[in-house]
Amino acid sequence: MIKGYAGRVLEIDLATQTFSFQPLDEEIARLYIGGKGYGTRLLYDRTEAGIDPLGPENPLIFATGPLNGSVAPQSNRFAVVCKSPLTGGIGNATCGGNYAYGMKRAGIDIIVVSHQSEHPIRIEVNGDRDEVEFIDATDLWGKGTYETQEILGKKKAHAVIGPAGENRVLYAGIVSNERIAGRTGVGAVMGSKRLKAISVTGTRKLEMDDPEAFKTYTKEIREMFKEHPVMGSSLKRFGTAGIVNTTNARGMLPTKNFQKGHFDDAMTISGEYMEDHELVGVKSSCLHCPVTCGRDVEVEGKGRVKGPEYETVALMGSNLLIGDLKKVSEWNFLADDLGMDTISLGATLSFAMELQERGMFDAGVKFGESEGVSELIRDIGHRRGVGDDLANGSKKMSEKIGGHDFAMHVKGLELSAYDPRGSFAQGVEYATTNRGGCHVQGASMYLESVGPLTINPQNLKLKADIPVLMQNTACAINSMVLCIFTTYAMFPAAIHDMDPKSLTHRMMSKAFENSGPVMRMAMGMKGKPMLWFEKWLTYITGQTFSSGHLQEIGARIFNLERMYNLREGLTSKDDTLPPRILNESIYETMDSGHPLGELLPRYYKLRGWNADGVPTAKTLDRLQIRI
């Protein structure tokens, strides 16, 4: 077995309450690494086209990678893969907490949960004794994610759902500690199986090919992260909400259901404001992560809880015209406890508010008013009253009620908190990313418009190249499984410290903007490991990985996801953006919205797809994708 893997897949059948340990497929591990890559391969191979995402045929796959179980910074995440009930296509999400570490300590790489239980159930896995217990969970059904984990105790690592998952809210997530695998409705799939929680424990240790080299290099990277302007300073001080003022200044902060990209009260929901007025006690971190980007805040009646991330303060703050961080923190806690994705929740709330404003639907909530929002969030989590409609997401709401032109989703997944009219590459990424309108499947906006070396976000240069590069990178990182924030250190401190108005900085930005041919050539080069994730992977597994290798593996995973979506009926017609983004300008210098139509053919060509967005036989063969 390749080093870094436990070598075991745990197969669980909820219908028969049976289990078995099977060997990890080394060929799949070599081609797809682990995490969402391995999970996607299993999903494709084990399911027929057209299955009901909330039916027994949809497997729920928990997947780790070779870096999980190590002490590499930000190696604490696990992936969940299934067919998405929200989009009908590929569903996946990653999550921090300690569950990935617990799985590897239990000697398990992958857990595949099949079929459905007849009653609420939870599972306890003891990897040392190779035991799996099926325990009645009726007493836990209806409880929030915080209380559920408190009852289950701290001796094991848990993945749990809340009432939103139980009631099959289509954007319900799966929670570990205070982190959530939030997107695409993986929690609804877990709820459809009547599975309340999986708990894992064990004392097995990760075997590495070169543990001394790994240990020495990890110490170097920890020091580098500590001194880095983002990893060791801005993320540590302000959390992810430290980007609010940047996106607001660049016209990218979603405001009033993406009607605008600028919010006058942005400062009052920013990371800087949170640090000065709302932080309580120490900042929090996932296991083995030195960044501590988590915030602790006070919520009335609940005490000290996890504070909101950037996506939450934007989608449930500025996008609702709410500049009250205390209210956003309250709603964030409610969503976490119910087990809901705050991105889809916030975007669906803003859609409902616009429907209300237009007299098309009575949701009982209005832009700029916090009254009624908490109650509506609870109603969504329990599918009560109008909350039952909102629990289906903005796409299905628009199909039932109307408002297609301002339903802010791609493929059914609500847009995250970067207005693509201020970041054209991010728009291409939204339109083409296989799971829908999500930023952490690439984060193109970081290279284009919000990072330390920005280019003109509103011309066509690199706007197809960057999404390919970043989507491939994210696929590889989500298969190791690492936190996407590890990529933030790819720009060295010297670039962050440079004056953006200096001649040197302007020249570097211009050179980068014209670097398309060099970027494409570099993506295919397979040399020695250069960056930390490549070196960690090499030291652990004993196989040589370079950026070129990771680009190839990422492209393989991305194209397999594409083939899955095509099999499920999603086509190039779904590679689009909301009509509001395409047709409405938010800048005086622009006559229309995003120029997606000019960029998609270029993107397809770079991907090796035909004009209909289908990977060619040559591309599938080159990437060794078996269909």
Sequence and secondary structure as in RCSB ss.txt:
>XXXX:A:sequence
MIKGYAGRVLEIDLATQTFSFQPLDEEIARLYIGGKGYGTRLLYDRTEAGIDPLGPENPLIFATGPLNGSVAPQS
NRFAVVCKSPLTGGIGNATCGGNYAYGMKRAGIDIIVVSHQSEHPIRIEVNGDRDEVEFIDATDLWGKGTYETQE
ILGKKKAHAVIGPAGENRVLYAGIVSNERIAGRTGVGAVMGSKRLKAISVTGTRKLEMDDPEAFKTYTKEIREMF
KEHPVMGSSLKRFGTAGIVNTTNARGMLPTKNFQKGHFDDAMTISGEYMEDHELVGVKSSCLHCPVTCGRDVEVE
GKGRVKGPEYETVALMGSNLLIGDLKKVSEWNFLADDLGMDTISLGATLSFAMELQERGMFDAGVKFGESEGVSE
LIRDIGHRRGVGDDLANGSKKMSEKIGGHDFAMHVKGLELSAYDPRGSFAQGVEYATTNRGGCHVQGASMYLESV
GPLTINPQNLKLKADIPVLMQNTACAINSMVLCIFTTYAMFPAAIHDMDPKSLTHRMMSKAFENSGPVMRMAMGM
KGKPMLWFEKWLTYITGQTFSSGHLQEIGARIFNLERMYNLREGLTSKDDTLPPRILNESIYETMDSGHPLGELL
PRYYKLRGWNADGVPTAKTLDRLQIRI
>XXXX:A:secstr
  TT   EEEEEETTTTEEEEEE  HHHHHHH SHHHHHHHHHHHH  TT  TTSTTS EEEE  TTTTS  TT 
  EEEEEE TTTSSEEEEEE TTHHHHHHHTT SEEEEES  SS EEEEEETTTTEEEEEE TTTTT  HHHHHH
HH SSSEEEE  HHHHTT TTB EEETTEEE GGGHHHHHHHTTEEEEEEE       S HHHHHHHHHHHHHHH
HHSTIIIIIHHHH GGGGHHHHHHTT S BTTTTBS  TTGGGGSHHHHHHHTB SS B  TT SS  B EEEET
TTEEEE   HHHHHHTTGGGT   HHHHHHHHHHHHHHTB HHHHHHHHHHHHHHHHTTS   S  TT  TTHHH
HHHHHHHT TTHHHHTTHHHHHHHHH  GGG  EETTEE  S  GGG HHHHHHHHH TTSS STTT HHIIIII
SSS   TTSSTTTTHHHHHHHHHHHHHHHHT  GGGGGGGS HHHHTS TTSHHHHHHHHHHHT HHHHHHHHT 
  S  SHHHHHHHHHHSS   HHHHHHHHHHHHHHHHHHHHHTT  GGGS   HHHHH  SSTT SSS  HHHHH
HHHHHHHTB TTS B HHHHHHTT   
